[in-house]
Amino acid sequence: MNGYFITGTGTGVGKTYVTAAIARTARAAGQRVFAFKPIETGCSRCDGVLGGSDQMILCEAAGNWQTGLLRGVYQFEPPVAPAVASPTIDLERIHRVFLEGTSHADLTLVEGAGGWRVPITKTADMSTLARACGLPVIVVATATLGTINHSLLTLEAVERDGLTVAALVLSRQPSDDPDVAATNARVIKTSWSGRVLVYSGSENLAAFHVQHVPRET
């Protein structure tokens, strides 16, 4: 199974931005992409229907072929952790939908909600969902002040949980200082031996994708 589980150092760090970019790159390379955010909070209603904006972005980036639960299993209005939004989230149900989606795709991208330790149930968090998916992990972080600590702590947690980290992606926004972002990446590399990328919409992420996600034959 080709794919990645995309987590972040927190909420609003650019997970959807990076995941959608990978999806678009894969489609341009001729791959069929399943881009899936199974749990999303902070959703809004349109014509009485509750929907997640992140999942919508991912579906459009993947070619907008996903329907039904493949467009997200759980959506909640309150902008809170999933375990706070609902006590009845079923991880086995999510996994069944995940397997269905992967059966139709060359590349599967699963985006978690918030960060690695965000609770899903009383006994499970995003790391539990990532282990169930069995995909290598991409950690997304901001490129600004504070990211060194947040990134290293998240990388440490993912690896301690026994999962492989494919890359750390520092998501640089247009207002971010590129020199600061580059310096942060260099400092992180002195403490962690994996791949660190600064992504701002350039070709860097495309090169990462082409190298690490070959199309199956």
C-alpha positions, 0 to 999 in steps of 0.5 A: 500500500502506497501512502502517508499518514499526515500529522502535525505539531498542532492545529493550523500548522498546514497539514491540509495545505501539504496533504493537498499539494501531495495529492495534486502532485500525485495526480499530475504523475498519473496516480489515482489518489484517495485523500481522506480526513476521517475525523474533522471538527470545527465544521460548518453547515451549508443548506443544513448539511454539515461538512468539513472544509479540510476534507473538501479541499482534499477531495478536490485535490484528489480529483473529486471522485470520493463519495459518501463516507470516503469524504469523511466519516465523522464531522462535528461543529464544535472546534474541539478535540474529537473525544470532546466532540463525541463519545461514540467515535468508532475506529473500526468503522474508520478503518473499514472506510480507509480500506475501501478507499485504498482499494480504489487508489494508487496513493492513500493520504490520511490526514489526522486532526490536530496533533499526534496526541489529540484524543479520539476516544477515552483510550485512543488518540491520533497515534492509534489511528496512524498505527491502524492505517500502517502508513509512514508518517509525515509530520507538518509544522510551522516554519516560525518561532517555536517550531524546533521544540514542537517538531522534535517533540512530535518526531520523538513521539512518533518514533517512540510509538514505533512508526516510521517518519517519512519527513518533517515538512515545515510549512512556510507561509508567504508572511514567514521569513524564509531565512528563519525557516531555513535556519529552523530546518538546519537546527532540527537536522542537527538533532534528527537524522530524517528528512526535513523540508521547507515547503512554500508551494515550490518544487521541493515537495514534488521532488519528495513525492516523486522519490518516495511514492513510486506508482505501483505496476 
